[in-house]
Amino acid sequence: MNNNKYKVLVVEDEDNINNLVSTLLEANGYQVISAKSCASGQMLYFSHKPDLIILDLGLPDTDGTSLLKEVRKNSLTPIIVLSARTDETDKVGALDIGANDYVTKPFGSAELMARVRSALRVSRHSSGNFSDEKFESDGFIIDYDARRVFIDHSEIKLTQTEYNIIAFLSRHSGKVLTYSAIIKEIWGYSDLGSIKKLQVNMANIRKKFGAKPGKKNYIVNELGVGYRMCERNDQV
Ligand code: CA
């Protein structure tokens, strides 16, 4: 057993999905522990202290969100919510109470693995390997002290608001931030009517970043939910 392996807790009651996810993780070098109910998931979480949790919301005993809340009381362990629900409000709800990301069933294996890598990177950032002065990823640099942004050595001129949005997203790189979370951070209130304002700023940012449809970009729009900053190789 390799001690450098990340330990992943999979909480999913459907056998075929639980097996699929577990097999996929093991094939990619992760150590897996799995549970089929919220209660056993919670027990395994406390006894095994996993590095990441993949959590189904529709569980037979209680809703997966109760485990999410329990974990968030005292831990930043990354959590990817697995949901059959296509309803945006469920995803937004899970993200707003602390999920890092969500994957909607049915999902592709490449997509799930990319989300796993990305969520584990977030947790490495928050555990100290992350500079307070600079954000750096694949030629994308944010100098927090100077409030300047560079892509492949060229400075990208942003307005104050645009910069604040980018800085906020970068501090949570890999995590999906909901519209309301971003609006609250940037403008200080949670008025969903401001989504339009956010979208306009985001469109300008993406234009300045040279974002093109179909091309890998630094900011991904999670339709109807929010935005995520990600590293180029975490995209599928
Ligand atoms: Ca289920």
Boltz pocket constraint, residues with backbone or C-beta under 6 A from the ligand:
constraints:
  - pocket:
      binder: B
      contacts: [[A, 12], [A, 13], [A, 14], [A, 56], [A, 57], [A, 58], [A, 59]]
      max_distance: 6.0
